[in-house]
Amino acid sequence: MILERFIMLEELQAIDCKIHACIDSIELSFLELEVKILLIQLKE
C-alpha cells in the first residue's frame, strides 16, 4: 500500500512536469483529469 502511494506521487510529479511544459489546451485538460483521478485514488 505504501509503495502504491509512492508510485502515485511519482506519477503526480511527472504529470506536473508535463503540465508546466504543455502548450496544448486539450492535452492540458486530460492532464488535469489524470491528476484529479490520482488524487482521488490517494484519498482512498
Gaussian input, Z-matrix of N, CA and C with variables (Angstrom, degrees):
# hf/3-21g

backbone

0 1
 N
 C     1     B1
 C     2     B2     1     A1
 N     3     B3     2     A2     1     D1
 C     4     B4     3     A3     2     D2
 C     5     B5     4     A4     3     D3
 N     6     B6     5     A5     4     D4
 C     7     B7     6     A6     5     D5
 C     8     B8     7     A7     6     D6
 N     9     B9     8     A8     7     D7
 C    10    B10     9     A9     8     D8
 C    11    B11    10    A10     9     D9
 N    12    B12    11    A11    10    D10
 C    13    B13    12    A12    11    D11
 C    14    B14    13    A13    12    D12
 N    15    B15    14    A14    13    D13
 C    16    B16    15    A15    14    D14
 C    17    B17    16    A16    15    D15
 N    18    B18    17    A17    16    D16
 C    19    B19    18    A18    17    D17
 C    20    B20    19    A19    18    D18
 N    21    B21    20    A20    19    D19
 C    22    B22    21    A21    20    D20
 C    23    B23    22    A22    21    D21
 N    24    B24    23    A23    22    D22
 C    25    B25    24    A24    23    D23
 C    26    B26    25    A25    24    D24
 N    27    B27    26    A26    25    D25
 C    28    B28    27    A27    26    D26
 C    29    B29    28    A28    27    D27
 N    30    B30    29    A29    28    D28
 C    31    B31    30    A30    29    D29
 C    32    B32    31    A31    30    D30
 N    33    B33    32    A32    31    D31
 C    34    B34    33    A33    32    D32
 C    35    B35    34    A34    33    D33
 N    36    B36    35    A35    34    D34
 C    37    B37    36    A36    35    D35
 C    38    B38    37    A37    36    D36
 N    39    B39    38    A38    37    D37
 C    40    B40    39    A39    38    D38
 C    41    B41    40    A40    39    D39
 N    42    B42    41    A41    40    D40
 C    43    B43    42    A42    41    D41
 C    44    B44    43    A43    42    D42
 N    45    B45    44    A44    43    D43
 C    46    B46    45    A45    44    D44
 C    47    B47    46    A46    45    D45
 N    48    B48    47    A47    46    D46
 C    49    B49    48    A48    47    D47
 C    50    B50    49    A49    48    D48
 N    51    B51    50    A50    49    D49
 C    52    B52    51    A51    50    D50
 C    53    B53    52    A52    51    D51
 N    54    B54    53    A53    52    D52
 C    55    B55    54    A54    53    D53
 C    56    B56    55    A55    54    D54
 N    57    B57    56    A56    55    D55
 C    58    B58    57    A57    56    D56
 C    59    B59    58    A58    57    D57
 N    60    B60    59    A59    58    D58
 C    61    B61    60    A60    59    D59
 C    62    B62    61    A61    60    D60
 N    63    B63    62    A62    61    D61
 C    64    B64    63    A63    62    D62
 C    65    B65    64    A64    63    D63
 N    66    B66    65    A65    64    D64
 C    67    B67    66    A66    65    D65
 C    68    B68    67    A67    66    D66
 N    69    B69    68    A68    67    D67
 C    70    B70    69    A69    68    D68
 C    71    B71    70    A70    69    D69
 N    72    B72    71    A71    70    D70
 C    73    B73    72    A72    71    D71
 C    74    B74    73    A73    72    D72
 N    75    B75    74    A74    73    D73
 C    76    B76    75    A75    74    D74
 C    77    B77    76    A76    75    D75
 N    78    B78    77    A77    76    D76
 C    79    B79    78    A78    77    D77
 C    80    B80    79    A79    78    D78
 N    81    B81    80    A80    79    D79
 C    82    B82    81    A81    80    D80
 C    83    B83    82    A82    81    D81
 N    84    B84    83    A83    82    D82
 C    85    B85    84    A84    83    D83
 C    86    B86    85    A85    84    D84
 N    87    B87    86    A86    85    D85
 C    88    B88    87    A87    86    D86
 C    89    B89    88    A88    87    D87
 N    90    B90    89    A89    88    D88
 C    91    B91    90    A90    89    D89
 C    92    B92    91    A91    90    D90
 N    93    B93    92    A92    91    D91
 C    94    B94    93    A93    92    D92
 C    95    B95    94    A94    93    D93
 N    96    B96    95    A95    94    D94
 C    97    B97    96    A96    95    D95
 C    98    B98    97    A97    96    D96
 N    99    B99    98    A98    97    D97
 C   100   B100    99    A99    98    D98
 C   101   B101   100   A100    99    D99
 N   102   B102   101   A101   100   D100
 C   103   B103   102   A102   101   D101
 C   104   B104   103   A103   102   D102
 N   105   B105   104   A104   103   D103
 C   106   B106   105   A105   104   D104
 C   107   B107   106   A106   105   D105
 N   108   B108   107   A107   106   D106
 C   109   B109   108   A108   107   D107
 C   110   B110   109   A109   108   D108
 N   111   B111   110   A110   109   D109
 C   112   B112   111   A111   110   D110
 C   113   B113   112   A112   111   D111
 N   114   B114   113   A113   112   D112
 C   115   B115   114   A114   113   D113
 C   116   B116   115   A115   114   D114
 N   117   B117   116   A116   115   D115
 C   118   B118   117   A117   116   D116
 C   119   B119   118   A118   117   D117
 N   120   B120   119   A119   118   D118
 C   121   B121   120   A120   119   D119
 C   122   B122   121   A121   120   D120
 N   123   B123   122   A122   121   D121
 C   124   B124   123   A123   122   D122
 C   125   B125   124   A124   123   D123
 N   126   B126   125   A125   124   D124
 C   127   B127   126   A126   125   D125
 C   128   B128   127   A127   126   D126
 N   129   B129   128   A128   127   D127
 C   130   B130   129   A129   128   D128
 C   131   B131   130   A130   129   D129

   B1=1.4422
   B2=1.5331
   B3=1.3098
   B4=1.4613
   B5=1.5243
   B6=1.3230
   B7=1.4616
   B8=1.5272
   B9=1.3352
   B10=1.4682
   B11=1.5262
   B12=1.3114
   B13=1.4728
   B14=1.5289
   B15=1.3133
   B16=1.4616
   B17=1.5249
   B18=1.3308
   B19=1.4642
   B20=1.5287
   B21=1.3342
   B22=1.4659
   B23=1.5250
   B24=1.3275
   B25=1.4647
   B26=1.5264
   B27=1.3214
   B28=1.4635
   B29=1.5271
   B30=1.3301
   B31=1.4600
   B32=1.5260
   B33=1.3219
   B34=1.4662
   B35=1.5295
   B36=1.3190
   B37=1.4615
   B38=1.5246
   B39=1.3257
   B40=1.4613
   B41=1.5300
   B42=1.3308
   B43=1.4650
   B44=1.5234
   B45=1.3303
   B46=1.4608
   B47=1.5269
   B48=1.3181
   B49=1.4685
   B50=1.5253
   B51=1.3338
   B52=1.4669
   B53=1.5243
   B54=1.3327
   B55=1.4688
   B56=1.5286
   B57=1.3136
   B58=1.4635
   B59=1.5254
   B60=1.3296
   B61=1.4612
   B62=1.5287
   B63=1.3156
   B64=1.4630
   B65=1.5282
   B66=1.3420
   B67=1.4664
   B68=1.5314
   B69=1.3102
   B70=1.4635
   B71=1.5287
   B72=1.3222
   B73=1.4673
   B74=1.5272
   B75=1.3195
   B76=1.4690
   B77=1.5242
   B78=1.3222
   B79=1.4677
   B80=1.5235
   B81=1.3149
   B82=1.4612
   B83=1.5266
   B84=1.3150
   B85=1.4680
   B86=1.5222
   B87=1.3304
   B88=1.4625
   B89=1.5242
   B90=1.3157
   B91=1.4635
   B92=1.5264
   B93=1.3258
   B94=1.4651
   B95=1.5243
   B96=1.3120
   B97=1.4636
   B98=1.5250
   B99=1.3211
   B100=1.4624
   B101=1.5311
   B102=1.3240
   B103=1.4663
   B104=1.5238
   B105=1.3242
   B106=1.4648
   B107=1.5273
   B108=1.3150
   B109=1.4694
   B110=1.5250
   B111=1.3261
   B112=1.4646
   B113=1.5256
   B114=1.3218
   B115=1.4675
   B116=1.5245
   B117=1.3219
   B118=1.4683
   B119=1.5212
   B120=1.3293
   B121=1.4642
   B122=1.5258
   B123=1.3166
   B124=1.4651
   B125=1.5220
   B126=1.3206
   B127=1.4665
   B128=1.5212
   B129=1.3175
   B130=1.4764
   B131=1.5075
   A1=111.17
   A2=117.31
   A3=120.75
   A4=109.97
   A5=116.38
   A6=120.38
   A7=110.79
   A8=117.05
   A9=121.05
   A10=110.54
   A11=116.67
   A12=120.67
   A13=110.77
   A14=116.44
   A15=120.38
   A16=110.06
   A17=116.26
   A18=120.73
   A19=110.52
   A20=116.84
   A21=120.38
   A22=111.06
   A23=116.84
   A24=119.98
   A25=111.12
   A26=116.39
   A27=120.71
   A28=110.17
   A29=116.33
   A30=120.77
   A31=110.59
   A32=116.93
   A33=120.60
   A34=111.20
   A35=117.00
   A36=120.12
   A37=110.95
   A38=116.61
   A39=120.53
   A40=110.71
   A41=116.28
   A42=120.34
   A43=110.06
   A44=116.93
   A45=120.87
   A46=110.63
   A47=116.90
   A48=120.66
   A49=110.57
   A50=116.27
   A51=120.23
   A52=110.82
   A53=116.49
   A54=120.38
   A55=110.34
   A56=117.06
   A57=120.21
   A58=112.02
   A59=117.34
   A60=121.28
   A61=112.39
   A62=116.99
   A63=121.94
   A64=111.75
   A65=114.31
   A66=119.23
   A67=111.25
   A68=116.93
   A69=121.85
   A70=109.38
   A71=117.00
   A72=120.33
   A73=112.64
   A74=117.64
   A75=120.13
   A76=109.87
   A77=116.34
   A78=119.92
   A79=110.28
   A80=116.64
   A81=121.06
   A82=110.96
   A83=117.21
   A84=121.21
   A85=111.03
   A86=116.75
   A87=120.10
   A88=111.45
   A89=116.96
   A90=120.20
   A91=110.90
   A92=116.60
   A93=120.18
   A94=110.94
   A95=116.71
   A96=120.94
   A97=110.45
   A98=116.49
   A99=121.28
   A100=110.55
   A101=116.93
   A102=121.46
   A103=110.37
   A104=116.83
   A105=120.56
   A106=111.09
   A107=116.76
   A108=120.91
   A109=110.30
   A110=116.97
   A111=120.30
   A112=111.64
   A113=117.31
   A114=119.89
   A115=111.48
   A116=116.84
   A117=120.34
   A118=109.83
   A119=117.01
   A120=120.71
   A121=110.92
   A122=117.29
   A123=120.28
   A124=111.85
   A125=117.34
   A126=121.25
   A127=112.22
   A128=116.51
   A129=120.14
   A130=111.75
   D1=-43.22
   D2=178.48
   D3=-65.25
   D4=-39.75
   D5=178.58
   D6=-63.35
   D7=-40.80
   D8=178.28
   D9=-60.72
   D10=-42.89
   D11=179.37
   D12=-65.91
   D13=-39.79
   D14=177.93
   D15=-61.77
   D16=-43.37
   D17=178.90
   D18=-62.83
   D19=-41.75
   D20=178.21
   D21=-62.81
   D22=-39.69
   D23=178.01
   D24=-65.16
   D25=-38.77
   D26=176.23
   D27=-62.84
   D28=-41.08
   D29=178.08
   D30=-63.29
   D31=-41.23
   D32=177.98
   D33=-61.85
   D34=-40.06
   D35=178.41
   D36=-65.06
   D37=-40.23
   D38=178.67
   D39=-65.25
   D40=-42.01
   D41=178.56
   D42=-65.20
   D43=-38.23
   D44=178.24
   D45=-58.45
   D46=-42.53
   D47=177.49
   D48=-62.91
   D49=-41.63
   D50=179.07
   D51=-64.11
   D52=-39.49
   D53=-179.80
   D54=-62.86
   D55=-43.31
   D56=-178.90
   D57=-67.66
   D58=-26.44
   D59=-179.89
   D60=-93.41
   D61=-7.53
   D62=-173.04
   D63=-74.43
   D64=136.04
   D65=174.92
   D66=-120.45
   D67=-5.14
   D68=-178.69
   D69=-100.19
   D70=121.05
   D71=-175.90
   D72=-65.78
   D73=-31.83
   D74=178.78
   D75=-68.86
   D76=-45.37
   D77=177.75
   D78=-62.25
   D79=-38.69
   D80=179.09
   D81=-60.43
   D82=-40.08
   D83=178.17
   D84=-61.46
   D85=-42.43
   D86=178.85
   D87=-67.09
   D88=-39.12
   D89=178.05
   D90=-63.98
   D91=-40.97
   D92=178.11
   D93=-64.10
   D94=-39.09
   D95=177.09
   D96=-63.76
   D97=-41.95
   D98=178.49
   D99=-60.82
   D100=-40.54
   D101=177.85
   D102=-63.03
   D103=-45.25
   D104=-179.79
   D105=-60.41
   D106=-41.54
   D107=179.03
   D108=-62.83
   D109=-46.23
   D110=179.57
   D111=-63.33
   D112=-39.21
   D113=178.97
   D114=-65.14
   D115=-38.66
   D116=176.28
   D117=-63.16
   D118=-42.52
   D119=179.62
   D120=-64.26
   D121=-37.27
   D122=179.27
   D123=-66.18
   D124=-31.66
   D125=-179.84
   D126=-70.24
   D127=-24.85
   D128=-176.44
   D129=-74.17

